[in-house]
Amino acid sequence: MPDGSLPRLLREIAACQHCEDLPCGPRPIVQLSSTAQVVIIGQAPGKKVHDTGVPWDDASGDHLREWLAVDRETFYDPCQLALLPMGFCYPGKGKSGDLPPRPECAPRWHQIVHGALREDPLLVLSGQYAQKYYLGALRKRTLTETVRAFERYLPKYFALPHPSWRSKLWMKKHPWFAAEVLPALRDLIAGRLGKQRSS
């Protein structure tokens, strides 16, 4: 950032009106701190999150916190976890669920946000949109293959599915996720947050 001011960046994000045509209007929802050791990069806020203004304040958030093995107090401590969606605002409803994140949002903001972080945090890439943007050609052919190859992207990235209700069905088909991926994720998260708490 030009002046190193995270509060200024947060004000600029909150005031963003770039996507004025959104069905519910723009309401950017992020959680940021320069000291965050883990950055959760998800898709976009849902309608409930748009209404409350609290990121991941829905069933997907409950599922994600279970995967991470963190409680709500830890999850909503910006000094420990940053919550950075690919699209900062609720994109509206499509035929089969919420619309994809607005594609112009991440290129507009993400590099600036990462420049405001003091350390090199773990980036948890939740879902195909985050993985496509951050991993690019390093992604596997499918999200399932990318998640199973999670070790390839360490120590900078950790690939996860999006924790929607569909992921529960997906987990039943892929028991290796709970047996292999989640224990590795929880160890990494505990290590990162333990480091933050002791600093």
MDAnalysis code that builds the backbone (N, CA, C; Angstrom):
import MDAnalysis as mda
import numpy as np

u = mda.Universe.empty(597, n_residues=199, atom_resindex=np.repeat(np.arange(199), 3), trajectory=True)
u.add_TopologyAttr("name", ["N", "CA", "C"] * 199)
u.add_TopologyAttr("resid", np.arange(1, 200))
u.add_TopologyAttr("resname", ["MET", "PRO", "ASP", "GLY", "SER", "LEU", "PRO", "ARG", "LEU", "LEU", "ARG", "GLU", "ILE", "ALA", "ALA", "CYS", "GLN", "HIS", "CYS", "GLU", "ASP", "LEU", "PRO", "CYS", "GLY", "PRO", "ARG", "PRO", "ILE", "VAL", "GLN", "LEU", "SER", "SER", "THR", "ALA", "GLN", "VAL", "VAL", "ILE", "ILE", "GLY", "GLN", "ALA", "PRO", "GLY", "LYS", "LYS", "VAL", "HIS", "ASP", "THR", "GLY", "VAL", "PRO", "TRP", "ASP", "ASP", "ALA", "SER", "GLY", "ASP", "HIS", "LEU", "ARG", "GLU", "TRP", "LEU", "ALA", "VAL", "ASP", "ARG", "GLU", "THR", "PHE", "TYR", "ASP", "PRO", "CYS", "GLN", "LEU", "ALA", "LEU", "LEU", "PRO", "MET", "GLY", "PHE", "CYS", "TYR", "PRO", "GLY", "LYS", "GLY", "LYS", "SER", "GLY", "ASP", "LEU", "PRO", "PRO", "ARG", "PRO", "GLU", "CYS", "ALA", "PRO", "ARG", "TRP", "HIS", "GLN", "ILE", "VAL", "HIS", "GLY", "ALA", "LEU", "ARG", "GLU", "ASP", "PRO", "LEU", "LEU", "VAL", "LEU", "SER", "GLY", "GLN", "TYR", "ALA", "GLN", "LYS", "TYR", "TYR", "LEU", "GLY", "ALA", "LEU", "ARG", "LYS", "ARG", "THR", "LEU", "THR", "GLU", "THR", "VAL", "ARG", "ALA", "PHE", "GLU", "ARG", "TYR", "LEU", "PRO", "LYS", "TYR", "PHE", "ALA", "LEU", "PRO", "HIS", "PRO", "SER", "TRP", "ARG", "SER", "LYS", "LEU", "TRP", "MET", "LYS", "LYS", "HIS", "PRO", "TRP", "PHE", "ALA", "ALA", "GLU", "VAL", "LEU", "PRO", "ALA", "LEU", "ARG", "ASP", "LEU", "ILE", "ALA", "GLY", "ARG", "LEU", "GLY", "LYS", "GLN", "ARG", "SER", "SER"])
u.atoms.positions = np.array([
    [0.832, -1.191, 0.000],
    [0.000, 0.000, 0.000],
    [0.871, 1.247, 0.000],
    [0.447, 2.304, -0.673],
    [1.275, 3.506, -0.748],
    [1.634, 4.083, 0.602],
    [0.652, 4.142, 1.543],
    [0.932, 4.759, 2.828],
    [0.953, 3.763, 3.974],
    [0.818, 2.470, 3.677],
    [0.842, 1.448, 4.710],
    [-0.330, 1.505, 5.670],
    [-1.411, 2.158, 5.273],
    [-2.531, 2.349, 6.176],
    [-3.621, 1.326, 5.924],
    [-3.692, 0.288, 6.773],
    [-4.764, -0.681, 6.639],
    [-6.126, -0.070, 6.952],
    [-6.249, 0.772, 7.985],
    [-7.554, 1.404, 8.212],
    [-8.057, 2.176, 6.994],
    [-7.154, 2.849, 6.309],
    [-7.564, 3.569, 5.107],
    [-8.041, 2.599, 4.030],
    [-7.315, 1.478, 3.867],
    [-7.729, 0.479, 2.888],
    [-9.113, -0.061, 3.220],
    [-9.360, -0.353, 4.483],
    [-10.668, -0.868, 4.878],
    [-11.770, 0.143, 4.585],
    [-11.496, 1.422, 4.784],
    [-12.493, 2.449, 4.454],
    [-12.745, 2.497, 2.953],
    [-11.683, 2.347, 2.170],
    [-11.838, 2.362, 0.718],
    [-12.650, 1.158, 0.240],
    [-12.387, 0.001, 0.829],
    [-13.165, -1.188, 0.459],
    [-14.630, -0.998, 0.837],
    [-14.875, -0.514, 2.049],
    [-16.257, -0.329, 2.508],
    [-17.020, 0.650, 1.636],
    [-16.314, 1.601, 1.053],
    [-16.963, 2.633, 0.236],
    [-17.050, 2.256, -1.236],
    [-16.545, 1.075, -1.605],
    [-16.502, 0.694, -3.018],
    [-17.917, 0.599, -3.590],
    [-18.129, 1.269, -4.704],
    [-19.405, 1.229, -5.413],
    [-19.204, 0.746, -6.850],
    [-18.136, 0.007, -7.083],
    [-17.787, -0.381, -8.443],
    [-18.898, -1.204, -9.099],
    [-19.543, -2.058, -8.326],
    [-20.605, -2.925, -8.868],
    [-21.975, -2.405, -8.427],
    [-22.323, -1.246, -8.902],
    [-23.586, -0.630, -8.496],
    [-24.804, -1.390, -8.993],
    [-24.625, -2.255, -9.988],
    [-25.756, -2.972, -10.581],
    [-26.099, -4.265, -9.842],
    [-25.438, -4.560, -8.738],
    [-25.763, -5.765, -7.982],
    [-27.209, -5.713, -7.511],
    [-27.910, -6.854, -7.493],
    [-29.343, -6.846, -7.179],
    [-29.679, -6.298, -5.796],
    [-28.796, -6.504, -4.828],
    [-29.023, -5.969, -3.483],
    [-28.132, -4.769, -3.196],
    [-27.435, -4.296, -4.213],
    [-26.522, -3.179, -4.031],
    [-25.192, -3.643, -3.466],
    [-24.156, -2.827, -3.591],
    [-22.841, -3.199, -3.057],
    [-22.800, -3.114, -1.535],
    [-22.230, -4.134, -0.910],
    [-21.939, -4.141, 0.520],
    [-20.705, -5.017, 0.725],
    [-19.514, -4.454, 0.528],
    [-18.294, -5.261, 0.666],
    [-18.138, -5.804, 2.085],
    [-17.832, -7.095, 2.176],
    [-17.705, -7.749, 3.484],
    [-16.379, -8.491, 3.530],
    [-15.460, -7.971, 4.336],
    [-14.145, -8.577, 4.518],
    [-13.758, -8.472, 5.992],
    [-12.740, -9.222, 6.378],
    [-12.136, -9.106, 7.710],
    [-10.628, -9.115, 7.509],
    [-9.964, -8.044, 7.918],
    [-8.540, -7.911, 7.630],
    [-7.766, -7.370, 8.815],
    [-6.537, -7.831, 8.953],
    [-5.567, -7.269, 9.877],
    [-4.189, -7.540, 9.293],
    [-3.282, -6.625, 9.488],
    [-1.937, -6.806, 8.940],
    [-1.191, -7.954, 9.603],
    [-1.646, -8.422, 10.771],
    [-0.946, -9.486, 11.493],
    [-1.541, -10.871, 11.265],
    [-2.584, -10.984, 10.446],
    [-3.252, -12.270, 10.245],
    [-2.267, -13.318, 9.735],
    [-2.292, -14.486, 10.353],
    [-1.418, -15.587, 9.965],
    [-2.069, -16.508, 8.951],
    [-3.388, -16.428, 8.840],
    [-4.155, -17.271, 7.916],
    [-5.144, -16.372, 7.179],
    [-5.224, -16.546, 5.858],
    [-6.200, -15.813, 5.050],
    [-7.123, -16.838, 4.400],
    [-8.406, -16.783, 4.740],
    [-9.397, -17.651, 4.130],
    [-9.941, -16.937, 2.897],
    [-9.705, -17.510, 1.730],
    [-10.161, -16.905, 0.481],
    [-11.318, -17.740, -0.044],
    [-12.522, -17.224, 0.133],
    [-13.716, -17.935, -0.264],
    [-14.289, -17.423, -1.565],
    [-15.590, -17.555, -1.749],
    [-16.235, -17.190, -3.009],
    [-16.808, -15.775, -2.929],
    [-17.984, -15.638, -2.355],
    [-18.628, -14.338, -2.198],
    [-19.665, -14.475, -1.094],
    [-20.026, -13.385, -0.437],
    [-21.045, -13.483, 0.611],
    [-22.375, -13.984, 0.051],
    [-23.086, -14.771, 0.851],
    [-24.450, -15.147, 0.526],
    [-25.416, -14.075, 1.012],
    [-26.688, -14.322, 0.801],
    [-27.697, -13.317, 1.168],
    [-27.723, -13.075, 2.678],
    [-27.613, -14.138, 3.478],
    [-27.629, -13.956, 4.924],
    [-26.447, -13.113, 5.375],
    [-25.278, -13.388, 4.829],
    [-24.086, -12.615, 5.183],
    [-24.241, -11.166, 4.714],
    [-24.808, -10.981, 3.536],
    [-25.080, -9.620, 3.061],
    [-25.964, -8.870, 4.062],
    [-26.972, -9.563, 4.586],
    [-27.909, -8.914, 5.516],
    [-27.267, -8.589, 6.857],
    [-26.415, -9.492, 7.370],
    [-25.821, -9.280, 8.696],
    [-24.527, -8.471, 8.638],
    [-23.837, -8.546, 7.510],
    [-22.533, -7.884, 7.405],
    [-21.412, -8.646, 8.080],
    [-21.679, -9.886, 8.504],
    [-20.684, -10.706, 9.195],
    [-20.228, -11.819, 8.260],
    [-18.950, -11.870, 7.889],
    [-18.496, -12.887, 6.942],
    [-18.653, -14.306, 7.479],
    [-19.037, -15.218, 6.588],
    [-19.189, -16.638, 6.926],
    [-20.183, -16.854, 8.070],
    [-21.165, -15.987, 8.195],
    [-22.165, -16.103, 9.265],
    [-23.357, -16.911, 8.764],
    [-23.082, -18.163, 8.412],
    [-24.109, -19.028, 7.847],
    [-23.685, -20.477, 8.035],
    [-24.456, -21.388, 7.456],
    [-24.150, -22.813, 7.627],
    [-22.801, -23.172, 7.015],
    [-22.443, -22.536, 5.901],
    [-21.129, -22.798, 5.313],
    [-20.012, -22.393, 6.266],
    [-20.212, -21.286, 6.973],
    [-19.229, -20.852, 7.953],
    [-19.092, -21.838, 9.102],
    [-20.215, -22.381, 9.551],
    [-20.166, -23.395, 10.609],
    [-19.360, -24.608, 10.142],
    [-19.603, -25.011, 8.911],
    [-18.897, -26.159, 8.352],
    [-17.403, -25.868, 8.209],
    [-17.079, -24.666, 7.750],
    [-15.674, -24.290, 7.597],
    [-14.961, -24.275, 8.945],
    [-15.588, -23.706, 9.955],
    [-14.962, -23.659, 11.283],
    [-14.738, -25.071, 11.828],
    [-15.641, -25.983, 11.503],
    [-15.437, -27.380, 11.896],
    [-14.214, -27.951, 11.190],
    [-14.082, -27.674, 9.914],
    [-12.902, -28.152, 9.174],
    [-11.613, -27.598, 9.768],
    [-11.627, -26.315, 10.116],
    [-10.425, -25.669, 10.640],
    [-10.152, -26.020, 12.097],
    [-11.179, -26.509, 12.797],
    [-11.107, -26.781, 14.242],
    [-10.811, -25.499, 15.019],
    [-11.533, -24.422, 14.682],
    [-11.432, -23.167, 15.425],
    [-12.824, -22.741, 15.873],
    [-12.890, -22.057, 17.010],
    [-14.177, -21.572, 17.484],
    [-14.480, -20.205, 16.863],
    [-15.690, -19.716, 17.112],
    [-16.117, -18.448, 16.506],
    [-15.256, -17.284, 16.997],
    [-14.869, -17.298, 18.265],
    [-14.055, -16.207, 18.796],
    [-12.730, -16.101, 18.049],
    [-12.090, -17.242, 17.837],
    [-10.827, -17.244, 17.097],
    [-11.050, -16.856, 15.643],
    [-12.085, -17.418, 15.051],
    [-12.365, -17.187, 13.634],
    [-12.607, -15.705, 13.343],
    [-13.267, -15.031, 14.262],
    [-13.598, -13.625, 14.042],
    [-12.604, -12.661, 14.696],
    [-11.429, -13.168, 15.017],
    [-10.349, -12.310, 15.491],
    [-9.488, -11.929, 14.288],
    [-9.615, -10.698, 13.777],
    [-8.872, -10.331, 12.559],
    [-7.366, -10.360, 12.741],
    [-6.891, -10.298, 13.975],
    [-5.443, -10.373, 14.194],
    [-4.910, -11.774, 13.900],
    [-5.811, -12.755, 13.862],
    [-5.402, -14.133, 13.603],
    [-5.817, -14.614, 12.214],
    [-7.077, -14.346, 11.841],
    [-7.575, -14.801, 10.548],
    [-8.107, -13.626, 9.742],
    [-7.700, -13.550, 8.493],
    [-8.292, -12.614, 7.540],
    [-9.297, -13.385, 6.687],
    [-10.409, -12.748, 6.377],
    [-11.464, -13.359, 5.572],
    [-11.634, -12.519, 4.319],
    [-11.215, -13.087, 3.194],
    [-11.084, -12.330, 1.953],
    [-11.779, -13.086, 0.820],
    [-13.019, -12.747, 0.504],
    [-13.695, -13.459, -0.584],
    [-13.197, -13.029, -1.953],
    [-13.438, -13.867, -2.940],
    [-13.094, -13.504, -4.311],
    [-13.947, -12.352, -4.807],
    [-15.177, -12.309, -4.358],
    [-16.057, -11.173, -4.610],
    [-16.518, -10.633, -3.276],
    [-16.328, -9.356, -3.013],
    [-16.601, -8.806, -1.686],
    [-18.089, -8.637, -1.401],
    [-18.923, -8.630, -2.439],
    [-20.351, -8.353, -2.276],
    [-21.198, -9.538, -2.734],
    [-22.394, -9.606, -2.206],
    [-23.351, -10.647, -2.604],
    [-23.700, -10.480, -4.078],
    [-23.459, -11.512, -4.904],
    [-23.655, -11.356, -6.349],
    [-25.083, -11.545, -6.831],
    [-25.963, -12.041, -5.966],
    [-27.335, -12.305, -6.373],
    [-27.577, -13.787, -6.616],
    [-28.818, -14.115, -6.876],
    [-29.241, -15.496, -7.024],
    [-29.320, -15.875, -8.495],
    [-28.830, -17.085, -8.809],
    [-28.942, -17.633, -10.149],
    [-29.944, -18.775, -10.169],
    [-29.953, -19.534, -11.266],
    [-30.921, -20.621, -11.419],
    [-30.658, -21.773, -10.463],
    [-29.384, -22.011, -10.129],
    [-29.053, -23.169, -9.289],
    [-28.310, -22.766, -8.019],
    [-28.541, -21.549, -7.550],
    [-27.872, -21.066, -6.343],
    [-27.345, -19.667, -6.564],
    [-26.456, -19.241, -5.678],
    [-25.883, -17.905, -5.814],
    [-25.040, -17.813, -7.086],
    [-25.030, -16.628, -7.665],
    [-24.207, -16.385, -8.841],
    [-22.717, -16.429, -8.463],
    [-21.832, -16.599, -9.438],
    [-20.395, -16.577, -9.147],
    [-19.947, -15.215, -8.628],
    [-18.807, -15.167, -7.944],
    [-18.254, -13.861, -7.530],
    [-18.043, -12.965, -8.746],
    [-18.233, -11.676, -8.567],
    [-17.975, -10.758, -9.665],
    [-16.498, -10.826, -10.049],
    [-16.177, -11.044, -11.333],
    [-14.792, -11.310, -11.730],
    [-13.861, -10.117, -11.594],
    [-14.405, -8.903, -11.533],
    [-13.534, -7.726, -11.463],
    [-13.059, -7.411, -10.053],
    [-13.654, -8.076, -9.036],
    [-13.365, -7.709, -7.654],
    [-11.954, -8.106, -7.218],
    [-11.595, -9.375, -7.410],
    [-10.273, -9.839, -6.954],
    [-9.131, -9.093, -7.637],
    [-9.143, -8.913, -8.967],
    [-8.056, -8.139, -9.573],
    [-7.980, -6.705, -9.074],
    [-9.110, -6.175, -8.675],
    [-9.146, -4.786, -8.201],
    [-8.557, -4.634, -6.805],
    [-8.747, -5.650, -5.929],
    [-8.426, -5.477, -4.519],
    [-7.383, -6.427, -3.942],
    [-7.304, -7.666, -4.417],
    [-6.533, -8.670, -3.684],
    [-5.048, -8.329, -3.572],
    [-4.442, -7.862, -4.630],
    [-3.016, -7.542, -4.560],
    [-2.755, -6.428, -3.543],
    [-3.650, -5.457, -3.496],
    [-3.512, -4.364, -2.521],
    [-3.623, -4.907, -1.105],
    [-4.594, -5.802, -0.882],
    [-4.773, -6.385, 0.450],
    [-3.533, -7.170, 0.858],
    [-3.012, -8.007, -0.029],
    [-1.826, -8.796, 0.317],
    [-0.626, -7.900, 0.612],
    [-0.569, -6.759, -0.034],
    [0.506, -5.814, 0.243],
    [0.418, -5.189, 1.620],
    [-0.748, -5.273, 2.248],
    [-0.938, -4.701, 3.584],
    [-0.626, -5.694, 4.698],
    [-0.398, -6.971, 4.338],
    [-0.101, -7.986, 5.346],
    [1.389, -7.972, 5.657],
    [1.727, -7.995, 6.945],
    [3.121, -7.861, 7.358],
    [3.928, -9.121, 7.130],
    [3.287, -10.254, 7.271],
    [4.006, -11.516, 7.156],
    [3.474, -12.303, 5.970],
    [3.970, -13.499, 5.787],
    [3.560, -14.358, 4.682],
    [2.556, -15.370, 5.217],
    [1.263, -15.060, 5.156],
    [0.280, -15.949, 5.773],
    [-0.013, -17.172, 4.913],
    [-0.630, -18.153, 5.536],
    [-1.157, -19.298, 4.816],
    [-2.442, -18.867, 4.116],
    [-2.531, -19.116, 2.815],
    [-3.725, -18.772, 2.044],
    [-4.551, -20.033, 1.841],
    [-5.714, -20.085, 2.475],
    [-6.621, -21.223, 2.346],
    [-7.577, -20.922, 1.199],
    [-7.474, -21.689, 0.120],
    [-8.238, -21.444, -1.101],
    [-9.480, -22.323, -1.084],
    [-10.603, -21.732, -0.738],
    [-11.843, -22.477, -0.560],
    [-12.715, -22.367, -1.809],
    [-12.698, -23.419, -2.619],
    [-13.540, -23.450, -3.807],
    [-12.788, -23.174, -5.094],
    [-13.459, -23.436, -6.200],
    [-12.818, -23.401, -7.513],
    [-12.422, -21.993, -7.948],
    [-13.164, -20.970, -7.545],
    [-12.841, -19.623, -8.003],
    [-11.517, -19.145, -7.405],
    [-11.321, -19.383, -6.122],
    [-10.060, -19.008, -5.478],
    [-8.906, -19.819, -6.042],
    [-9.132, -21.113, -6.282],
    [-8.063, -21.967, -6.798],
    [-7.678, -21.588, -8.219],
    [-8.652, -21.255, -9.041],
    [-8.352, -20.830, -10.409],
    [-7.541, -19.548, -10.411],
    [-7.912, -18.605, -9.555],
    [-7.250, -17.300, -9.536],
    [-5.821, -17.397, -9.003],
    [-5.641, -18.159, -7.925],
    [-4.336, -18.195, -7.255],
    [-3.410, -19.291, -7.781],
    [-3.951, -20.423, -8.160],
    [-3.099, -21.527, -8.606],
    [-2.888, -21.538, -10.117],
    [-3.842, -21.013, -10.849],
    [-3.714, -20.943, -12.296],
    [-3.430, -22.301, -12.922],
    [-2.377, -22.392, -13.700],
    [-2.033, -23.623, -14.407],
    [-1.578, -24.739, -13.474],
    [-1.311, -24.423, -12.213],
    [-0.906, -25.458, -11.258],
    [-2.090, -26.299, -10.769],
    [-3.303, -25.817, -11.036],
    [-4.485, -26.591, -10.644],
    [-4.507, -27.926, -11.378],
    [-5.140, -28.890, -10.756],
    [-5.399, -30.161, -11.416],
    [-6.650, -30.036, -12.298],
    [-7.016, -31.110, -12.942],
    [-8.119, -31.093, -13.899],
    [-9.457, -30.797, -13.232],
    [-9.636, -31.261, -11.993],
    [-10.884, -31.027, -11.254],
    [-10.567, -30.491, -9.871],
    [-11.576, -29.946, -9.216],
    [-11.395, -29.478, -7.843],
    [-11.015, -30.635, -6.929],
    [-11.653, -31.784, -7.120],
    [-11.342, -32.950, -6.294],
    [-9.870, -33.320, -6.399],
    [-9.343, -33.343, -7.608],
    [-7.931, -33.680, -7.802],
    [-7.019, -32.619, -7.197],
    [-7.429, -31.361, -7.287],
    [-6.635, -30.279, -6.701],
    [-6.577, -30.404, -5.188],
    [-7.724, -30.683, -4.573],
    [-7.764, -30.835, -3.114],
    [-6.940, -32.036, -2.680],
    [-7.030, -33.116, -3.416],
    [-6.269, -34.313, -3.022],
    [-4.768, -34.072, -3.138],
    [-4.374, -33.175, -4.035],
    [-2.946, -32.849, -4.220],
    [-2.531, -31.659, -3.365],
    [-3.206, -31.449, -2.236],
    [-2.991, -30.245, -1.428],
    [-1.539, -30.030, -1.043],
    [-0.798, -31.120, -0.812],
    [0.600, -30.978, -0.370],
    [1.473, -30.304, -1.429],
    [1.058, -30.418, -2.675],
    [1.840, -29.813, -3.750],
    [1.888, -28.292, -3.620],
    [0.866, -27.704, -3.022],
    [0.746, -26.245, -2.986],
    [1.253, -25.628, -1.683],
    [1.647, -26.455, -0.757],
    [2.200, -25.963, 0.499],
    [3.620, -25.448, 0.268],
    [4.109, -24.526, 1.091],
    [3.503, -24.015, 2.330],
    [2.662, -22.754, 2.144],
    [2.534, -22.251, 0.922],
    [1.823, -20.984, 0.718],
    [0.316, -21.159, 0.646],
    [-0.139, -22.216, -0.038],
    [-1.566, -22.409, -0.291],
    [-2.059, -23.730, 0.290],
    [-3.346, -23.734, 0.673],
    [-4.013, -24.975, 1.067],
    [-5.350, -24.997, 0.337],
    [-5.548, -26.001, -0.519],
    [-6.743, -26.084, -1.354],
    [-7.844, -26.875, -0.651],
    [-9.044, -26.272, -0.600],
    [-10.223, -26.905, -0.011],
    [-11.411, -26.779, -0.957],
    [-12.380, -27.662, -0.821],
    [-13.657, -27.405, -1.482],
    [-14.375, -26.264, -0.767],
    [-15.407, -25.733, -1.388],
    [-16.219, -24.754, -0.681],
    [-17.104, -25.506, 0.312],
    [-17.223, -25.045, 1.556],
    [-17.946, -25.806, 2.583],
    [-19.462, -25.624, 2.553],
    [-20.064, -25.677, 1.394],
    [-21.511, -25.585, 1.278],
    [-22.144, -26.925, 1.648],
    [-23.461, -26.980, 1.615],
    [-24.141, -28.241, 1.929],
    [-23.732, -29.339, 0.950],
    [-23.371, -28.952, -0.277],
    [-22.952, -29.958, -1.261],
    [-21.668, -30.674, -0.835],
    [-20.845, -29.987, -0.053],
    [-19.572, -30.600, 0.338],
    [-19.776, -31.798, 1.262],
    [-20.904, -31.841, 1.969],
    [-21.165, -33.001, 2.827],
    [-21.372, -34.254, 1.984],
    [-22.069, -34.106, 0.870],
    [-22.234, -35.228, -0.058],
    [-20.900, -35.593, -0.684],
    [-20.123, -34.571, -1.032],
    [-18.807, -34.786, -1.626],
    [-17.899, -35.546, -0.660],
    [-17.943, -35.205, 0.622],
    [-17.101, -35.868, 1.614],
    [-17.446, -37.350, 1.752],
    [-18.715, -37.689, 1.607],
    [-19.107, -39.096, 1.691],
    [-18.503, -39.901, 0.544],
    [-18.359, -39.261, -0.607],
    [-17.778, -39.942, -1.765],
    [-16.254, -39.995, -1.699],
    [-15.675, -39.117, -0.895],
    [-14.216, -39.005, -0.835],
    [-13.747, -39.036, 0.619],
    [-13.774, -40.212, 1.255],
    [-13.425, -40.307, 2.683],
    [-11.992, -39.901, 2.990],
    [-11.109, -39.891, 2.000],
    [-9.724, -39.466, 2.219],
    [-9.644, -38.014, 2.673],
    [-10.666, -37.220, 2.371],
    [-10.630, -35.817, 2.766],
    [-10.625, -35.679, 4.293],
    [-11.534, -36.392, 4.957],
    [-11.583, -36.347, 6.422],
    [-10.404, -37.084, 7.045],
    [-9.938, -38.134, 6.387],
    [-8.869, -38.957, 6.957],
    [-7.488, -38.341, 6.775],
    [-7.260, -37.646, 5.655],
    [-5.921, -37.163, 5.334],
    [-5.806, -35.645, 5.277],
    [-6.768, -35.006, 4.616],
    [-6.647, -33.574, 4.367],
    [-6.966, -32.763, 5.618],
    [-8.081, -33.059, 6.276],
    [-8.468, -32.253, 7.442],
    [-7.449, -32.307, 8.573],
    [-6.867, -33.480, 8.915],
    [-5.840, -33.463, 9.969],
    [-4.644, -32.584, 9.605],
    [-4.224, -32.618, 8.343],
    [-3.106, -31.770, 7.915],
    [-3.492, -30.299, 7.994],
    [-4.706, -29.963, 7.573],
    [-5.182, -28.583, 7.652],
    [-5.203, -28.095, 9.097],
    [-5.762, -28.898, 9.989],
    [-5.886, -28.486, 11.387],
    [-4.529, -28.311, 12.045],
    [-3.573, -29.162, 11.708],
    [-2.221, -28.999, 12.252],
    [-1.599, -27.688, 11.783],
    [-1.779, -27.370, 10.504],
    [-1.223, -26.125, 9.983],
    [-1.878, -24.904, 10.618],
    [-3.194, -24.945, 10.738],
    [-3.913, -23.810, 11.327],
    [-3.497, -23.631, 12.774],
    [-3.444, -24.727, 13.539],
    [-3.035, -24.624, 14.948],
    [-1.634, -24.065, 15.074],
    [-0.746, -24.500, 14.198],
    [0.625, -23.982, 14.235],
    [0.688, -22.507, 13.930],
    [-0.046, -22.076, 12.915],
    [-0.049, -20.656, 12.546],
    [-0.665, -19.804, 13.645],
    [-1.783, -20.227, 14.175],
    [-2.446, -19.412, 15.199],
    [-1.690, -19.452, 16.514],
    [-1.036, -20.580, 16.814],
    [-0.208, -20.648, 18.006],
    [0.947, -19.681, 17.912],
    [1.528, -19.586, 16.722],
    [2.621, -18.637, 16.490],
    [2.138, -17.216, 16.697],
    [0.923, -16.931, 16.195],
    [0.372, -15.574, 16.347],
    [0.099, -15.248, 17.807],
    [-0.481, -16.211, 18.537],
    [-0.824, -15.939, 19.922],
    [0.405, -15.742, 20.789],
    [1.516, -16.379, 20.430],
    [2.724, -16.276, 21.269],
    [3.579, -15.093, 20.908],
    [3.252, -14.375, 19.829],
    [4.074, -13.253, 19.392],
    [3.721, -11.979, 20.141],
])
